[in-house]
Amino acid sequence: FAGQYDFFLWLPPKRKRVELAPNQTGPPQGLAYAFVNLRSKEQAFKCAEFLNGKSMAENDPVLNVVAARVQGLNACLEHFSSLGDSSRVTPWLDPEAASQRPLSRYQ
C-alpha cells in the first residue's frame, strides 16, 4: 500500500495489554491504535481486507481493522490537531500533502 496513503498516526498502548479471563467481559486494556488515511475508498477497502485478522509479529494480537468516524486528510488534520500541541505524538504526512498545508503544529 506504499504511496496509497497521505496520513498515518500511531498511538502506542498506555499500559501492557491485560487479557481477560474467559468469564470476564469488556474490552481488553492497553491496545495500540493506528489511523491511516488512504487516498481512495477502493484502496481503503483493499487495505482493511488485507490487514484485518492478521498479526504483525508472532504472538502479537490480531489486527481489528475498522473504518474511523473521521474520514479524509483534512478531517484527520482537524481532528488530531491538538496532539501536535502536546508533542506526545506526531502524525506522518505525505511530503506532497504536507507542502500544501501550514503544518507548524505537527513539526
C-alpha positions as CSV (number, residue, x, y, z in Angstrom):
1,F,0.0,0.0,0.0
2,A,3.1,2.2,-0.4
3,G,2.1,5.6,-1.9
4,Q,-1.6,5.0,-1.3
5,Y,-1.9,6.9,2.0
6,D,-1.2,10.5,3.0
7,F,-1.7,10.4,6.8
8,F,-0.5,7.9,9.4
9,L,-0.8,8.2,13.2
10,W,0.1,5.5,15.6
11,L,-0.9,5.8,19.3
12,P,1.0,3.3,21.4
13,P,-0.7,1.5,24.3
14,K,-0.8,3.3,27.6
15,R,0.0,0.1,29.5
16,K,0.6,-3.5,28.9
17,R,-2.4,-5.4,27.4
18,V,-4.3,-7.3,30.0
19,E,-6.1,-10.4,28.8
20,L,-9.5,-11.1,30.3
21,A,-10.3,-14.4,31.9
22,P,-12.9,-16.5,30.0
23,N,-15.7,-15.5,32.4
24,Q,-14.9,-11.7,32.3
25,T,-16.5,-9.3,29.9
26,G,-15.4,-5.9,28.5
27,P,-12.7,-4.7,26.1
28,P,-9.0,-5.7,26.7
29,Q,-6.9,-2.8,28.0
30,G,-3.7,-1.3,26.7
31,L,-4.3,-1.6,23.0
32,A,-2.5,0.5,20.4
33,Y,-4.3,2.3,17.7
34,A,-3.3,3.4,14.2
35,F,-5.1,5.9,12.0
36,V,-4.4,5.8,8.2
37,N,-6.0,7.9,5.6
38,L,-5.9,6.1,2.2
39,R,-6.3,8.3,-0.8
40,S,-9.1,6.3,-2.3
41,K,-12.1,4.4,-1.0
42,E,-11.1,1.4,-3.1
43,Q,-7.6,1.2,-1.6
44,A,-9.0,1.7,1.9
45,F,-11.3,-1.4,1.4
46,K,-8.4,-3.4,0.0
47,C,-6.1,-2.5,2.9
48,A,-8.7,-3.3,5.5
49,E,-9.5,-6.6,3.9
50,F,-5.7,-7.5,3.7
51,L,-4.8,-6.5,7.3
52,N,-7.9,-7.5,9.2
53,G,-7.3,-10.6,11.3
54,K,-3.5,-10.6,10.7
55,S,-0.8,-10.3,13.3
56,M,2.2,-8.0,12.8
57,A,4.6,-10.4,14.6
58,E,4.4,-13.9,16.1
59,N,2.5,-13.8,19.4
60,D,1.0,-10.4,18.7
61,P,-2.7,-10.0,18.9
62,V,-4.5,-9.9,15.6
63,L,-5.4,-6.6,14.0
64,N,-9.0,-5.4,14.1
65,V,-9.4,-3.0,11.2
66,V,-12.5,-0.8,11.2
67,A,-13.4,2.4,9.4
68,A,-12.9,5.5,11.5
69,R,-15.6,8.1,12.2
70,V,-13.2,10.7,10.8
71,Q,-12.6,10.4,7.0
72,G,-10.3,12.3,4.7
73,L,-7.0,14.1,5.1
74,N,-8.4,17.5,6.1
75,A,-10.7,15.9,8.6
76,C,-7.8,13.9,10.1
77,L,-5.7,17.0,10.4
78,E,-8.5,18.9,12.1
79,H,-9.4,16.0,14.4
80,F,-5.9,15.3,15.6
81,S,-4.6,18.9,15.6
82,S,-4.5,19.0,19.4
83,L,-2.0,16.1,19.5
84,G,0.7,18.3,17.8
85,D,0.4,20.8,20.6
86,S,1.4,18.2,23.2
87,S,4.4,16.8,21.2
88,R,3.5,13.4,22.5
89,V,2.8,12.0,19.1
90,T,3.2,13.4,15.6
91,P,1.3,12.1,12.6
92,W,3.2,11.3,9.4
93,L,2.1,13.2,6.4
94,D,2.9,12.6,2.8
95,P,5.5,15.2,1.8
96,E,3.4,16.5,-1.1
97,A,0.3,16.8,1.2
98,A,2.5,18.5,3.9
99,S,3.9,21.0,1.5
100,Q,0.4,22.2,0.6
101,R,-0.6,23.0,4.2
102,P,0.6,25.2,7.1
103,L,1.6,22.4,9.5
104,S,3.7,24.1,12.0
105,R,1.8,22.4,14.8
106,Y,2.9,19.0,13.5
107,Q,6.6,19.8,13.2
